[in-house]
Amino acid sequence: MKKKPYPKVVVVDFDGTICGFAFPESGPPEPYVKEALQAMQNAGLKIHIHSVSTNSNWGKDNALDNVFRIAQYMKKFDLVYDEICLDDKPFASAYIDDRGVAYRGDWIKAAEEAIRLGEME
């Protein structure tokens, strides 16, 4: 089976990453997020917003309400993006998330970081 190349897509978490975490509301935009999103788009990357708040586990209506909330927020603060995702983890070349743990070939370091995040409130 031939390996499919990664698309030029960066998936960016919303709550706690684009904006300060204040769920179910939205906190203020994080410092320099506008410039960073624009730089990634200028570099030819598609920006897909992915959030646990748009997951169907909240119920379809709540998930769609949160898609609308995110779209309004992005427009209000003039933040560029290409798509807001629902449910499945999107196929991308990179993921940016405030709760993400990068795996760089060292499971011990990855586990330590996951434990540290798990202990945060």
Buried (B, 14 or more C-beta within 10 A) or exposed (E): EEEEEEEEBBBBBBBBBBBBBEBEEBBEBBEEBBEBBBEBBEEEBBBBBBBBBBBEEBEEEBBBBBBEBBEEBBEEBEBEBEEBBBEEEBEBEEBBBBBEBEEEEEEEEBEEBBEEEEEEE
